Amino acid sequence: MLIGVTKIINALVPSVSPVETSLQVVAMDELNFPYDITPFTEEENKEFLNFLQGLTKKYSRIGPKGYVLIREYDRGMAANIYNFPLRSDDVFVISFPKSGTTWTQELVWLLLNDLDYEKAKKSLNYRFPFLEASMFDFEQPVPEDPRYAISKEIKPPTVDQIKNMPSPKFIKSHLPLSLLPPNLLEKSKVVYVARDPRDVAVSFFHHYKLMKMMAPDRDFKTYWSYFINSKLLWTPYFASVLEAWEKRNHPNMLFLFYEELSKDLSGKIRRVANFFDKKITDVQIDELKEHLKFDNFKKNKSVNYQDMQDKGLFSNDGGFVRKGKVGGWREHFDEEMTAQAEKWINENLKGTDFRFPQ
């Protein structure tokens, strides 16, 4: 059953019951949003939540590609983001989650803020806010189990707060381009970063556990099945990445691969600087490389959410910046999963010129 997205906040309540199947399509009369929203069925939600064990949210699929997002995205947020007022000096870093987003944000922010390492000590969350983060602002009760006591403590910025930030704005998003403002590339600069989905899945799996969104005893093999069958947040992976790849030649789009950043950070720093018409010396590149060096980055409290871990809001099993290893997926995949992944990747890239760096 398809639900239009306008004034949906009045049509759906936090505790959505089976009655939702009787809701009618609501015409958008204030903010345009061109896609249908299909709530997960009760059975789908039950399956999803039984695996995660920790979240009591509802989920939906957005548009013809079926992007999976939390129901809070439905309630006015979809249209608010789609109609986000852009400025010519807005800078976006966009990616599928766990693709090197934080690394890229820090690189971009420093290049465009005259390599001010002192100001960069302020949390990246404030310097480079997450556009759709407020869909995680849980208002409903959370489980009493302390493993899941995270949600009441988090008050991410709203879309309207980000709209009203002073220029220049630096904005992060994991949404596909089709759910962002249609004039985004005409108005603002975008850096997109992509990563091998096998490494993404491993990192995302550990991220779910770190954020206490999944019980500690959940296994990666089951998670991988959810990932490739587009049953996790922001999936389907390839639909999202290929949307950006199609726009890679737009003058306001810079498409990067995590693997290339890891292999040739100096070259990619220079490429990002050129994209923004910023001059940078070899000495400055070396300084920035040292700052972004993985061992240093992992210890950097402004980017690794150490404060959240210190407060007990994140699990102590690992960290937000974990390993950053290219090809680390091989340590988690058995032969069956390796073959399955190869088939899945080949099927999704058939007929495209998109290839991951070797």
ABEGO torsion letter per residue (X at the ends): XBBBBBGAAAABBABBBAAAAABBBBBBAABBBABBBBBBBAAAAAAAAAAAGGBABBBBBBEAAGBBBBAAAABGAAAAAAABBBBAABBBBBBBBGAGAAAAAAAAAAAAAGGBAAAAABBAAAABBBAAAAAABBABBBBABAAAAAAAABBBBBAAAAAABBOBBBBBBABBAAABBAAAAAABBBBBBBBBAAAAAAAAAAAAAAAGABBAABBAAAAAAAAAAGABBGOBAAAAAAAAAAAAABAABBBBBAAAAAABAAAAAAAAAAAAGBBBBAAAAAAAAAAABAAAAAABAAAAGAAAAAAGABBABEBABBAGBBGAAAAABBAAAAAAAAAAAAAAABGBABBBBX
